[in-house]
Amino acid sequence: MRDIVKRYTRGDVTVVWQPALCIHSQVCFHGLPAVFDPRKRPWVDLEGADLVAIVEQVKRCPSGALSIGAAAVPSPPTPAPVMIEPQPNGPLLVHGEIDVRLADGAVQRRPGSCALCRCGASANKPFCDGSHRQAGFQA
């Protein structure tokens, strides 16, 4: 299995899979199940999503078992800068579009702005629910 390298190509994008490197984290499957489905053969179907989404998902592979081949890679649009602003005795205000990974592993896209807890007392972590006031948080 060490020498196996599989390539899946659509247009200018080639996804390279090296099973010997795979740690079976399932990040690919949970992120884009229409593209990465280990129950199917072949398990990679590049028709299951747009190429930019596939490239971004491949970049999340923690082991490097999935990578993008040397062919041209479509670039996603350049995102606007994100600004993080600590509030006196309160949350971190995040301005700009971000993805937040929740405790259950789900990812929530937050456009515009959001407030993240930094006191540890929120019942809605990672988001602020105003509990810093009752907790007497000072920073």
C-alpha positions as CSV (number, residue, x, y, z in Angstrom):
1,M,0.0,0.0,0.0
2,R,3.0,2.3,0.4
3,D,3.5,2.8,-3.3
4,I,-0.1,3.3,-4.2
5,V,-0.9,6.8,-5.5
6,K,-4.4,7.5,-7.0
7,R,-5.2,10.5,-9.1
8,Y,-8.6,11.9,-9.8
9,T,-8.8,14.7,-12.5
10,R,-11.5,17.1,-13.5
11,G,-10.6,20.0,-15.8
12,D,-7.4,21.6,-14.5
13,V,-7.6,20.0,-11.0
14,T,-6.1,16.7,-10.0
15,V,-6.7,15.4,-6.5
16,V,-3.9,13.0,-5.5
17,W,-4.6,10.4,-2.8
18,Q,-1.8,8.5,-1.1
19,P,-3.4,5.8,1.1
20,A,-0.3,5.1,3.0
21,L,-0.4,8.6,4.5
22,C,-4.1,8.5,5.4
23,I,-5.0,8.5,9.1
24,H,-8.7,8.1,8.4
25,S,-9.7,11.3,10.2
26,Q,-12.7,11.5,7.8
27,V,-12.3,15.3,7.5
28,C,-12.7,14.9,3.7
29,F,-15.9,12.8,4.0
30,H,-17.5,15.0,6.6
31,G,-16.6,18.2,4.7
32,L,-17.7,17.1,1.2
33,P,-19.5,13.7,1.4
34,A,-20.8,14.1,-2.2
35,V,-17.1,14.1,-3.3
36,F,-15.4,11.8,-0.8
37,D,-17.3,8.7,0.1
38,P,-15.3,5.7,1.3
39,R,-18.3,3.4,0.7
40,K,-18.2,3.9,-3.0
41,R,-15.7,2.9,-5.7
42,P,-14.1,5.0,-6.8
43,W,-14.4,6.8,-3.5
44,V,-13.5,10.2,-5.0
45,D,-16.1,11.8,-7.4
46,L,-14.9,15.2,-8.5
47,E,-18.3,15.9,-10.1
48,G,-19.9,16.1,-6.6
49,A,-19.0,19.8,-6.0
50,D,-17.4,22.8,-7.6
51,L,-13.7,22.7,-8.0
52,V,-12.9,25.6,-5.6
53,A,-14.8,23.8,-2.8
54,I,-12.9,20.6,-3.6
55,V,-9.5,22.3,-3.5
56,E,-10.4,24.0,-0.2
57,Q,-11.5,20.7,1.3
58,V,-8.4,18.9,0.2
59,K,-6.3,21.6,1.9
60,R,-8.0,20.6,5.2
61,C,-6.6,17.0,5.0
62,P,-4.6,16.7,8.3
63,S,-2.3,14.0,7.1
64,G,-1.5,15.2,3.6
65,A,-2.9,11.9,2.1
66,L,-5.0,14.1,-0.1
67,S,-3.3,16.8,-2.1
68,I,-3.7,18.8,-5.3
69,G,-1.6,17.8,-8.2
70,A,0.7,20.1,-10.1
71,A,-2.0,21.2,-12.5
72,A,-3.4,24.7,-12.3
73,V,-5.6,25.1,-9.2
74,P,-8.5,27.5,-9.3
75,S,-8.2,30.2,-6.7
76,P,-11.1,31.2,-4.6
77,P,-11.9,34.9,-4.5
78,T,-9.6,36.8,-2.1
79,P,-11.6,37.3,1.1
80,A,-11.8,40.6,2.8
81,P,-9.5,41.0,5.8
82,V,-10.9,39.9,9.2
83,M,-10.5,42.2,12.2
84,I,-10.6,41.0,15.8
85,E,-11.4,43.7,18.4
86,P,-11.3,42.9,22.1
87,Q,-14.1,44.7,24.0
88,P,-13.2,46.0,27.5
89,N,-14.3,43.4,30.0
90,G,-16.2,41.6,27.3
91,P,-16.0,39.4,24.2
92,L,-13.8,39.4,21.1
93,L,-15.7,41.1,18.3
94,V,-14.8,39.5,15.0
95,H,-15.5,41.6,11.9
96,G,-15.5,39.9,8.5
97,E,-16.7,36.5,7.2
98,I,-15.3,33.6,9.2
99,D,-16.0,29.9,9.7
100,V,-16.3,28.8,13.3
101,R,-15.9,25.2,14.3
102,L,-18.4,24.4,17.0
103,A,-17.9,21.9,19.9
104,D,-19.8,19.2,18.0
105,G,-17.4,19.6,15.0
106,A,-19.9,21.4,12.8
107,V,-18.7,24.5,11.0
108,Q,-20.8,27.6,11.0
109,R,-20.2,30.4,8.6
110,R,-20.5,33.8,10.2
111,P,-20.8,36.7,7.7
112,G,-20.5,40.2,8.9
113,S,-19.5,40.1,12.6
114,C,-19.9,38.0,15.7
115,A,-18.9,38.1,19.3
116,L,-16.7,35.3,20.7
117,C,-16.6,34.5,24.4
118,R,-13.2,35.1,26.1
119,C,-14.3,34.8,29.8
120,G,-15.3,31.1,29.6
121,A,-18.7,31.7,31.2
122,S,-20.9,31.6,28.1
123,A,-23.5,28.9,27.8
124,N,-23.3,29.3,24.1
125,K,-19.6,28.8,23.4
126,P,-17.7,29.8,21.4
127,F,-20.1,32.7,21.1
128,C,-20.6,35.3,23.8
129,D,-24.0,35.3,25.6
130,G,-23.3,38.2,27.9
131,S,-22.3,36.0,30.9
132,H,-19.1,38.0,31.3
133,R,-21.1,40.6,33.2
134,Q,-22.4,38.2,35.8
135,A,-19.0,36.5,36.0
136,G,-17.3,39.8,36.8
137,F,-14.8,39.3,33.9
138,Q,-12.1,41.9,33.8
139,A,-9.6,42.3,31.0
